[in-house]
């Protein structure tokens, strides 16, 4: 079983971390996108995207 956990840990460690909330917002704005546009494209609520950008929640 520990091999399974080690494989999962290795997979997670191989991924780049998500940008911090402020950077998420900056990137969205830099591309001229609104919160509503991002929410619609990802099929989530506007509040969900706002939470990601404020740091209250994680994608």
BELVEN-V432105 format. One line per field, one symbol per residue. ss: DSSP state (A for helix, B for strand, O for the rest). psi: psi as a letter, one per 40 degrees, with the letter a starting at -180 (. if undefined). A space follows every 50 residues. Layout:
ss=???
psi=???
//
This chain:
ss=OAAAAAAAAAAAAOOOOOOOAAAAAAAAAAOOOOAAAAAAAAOOOAAAAA AAAAOOOOO
psi=dddddddddddddeiiiiiiddddddddddefiidddddddefiiddddd dddeedii.
//
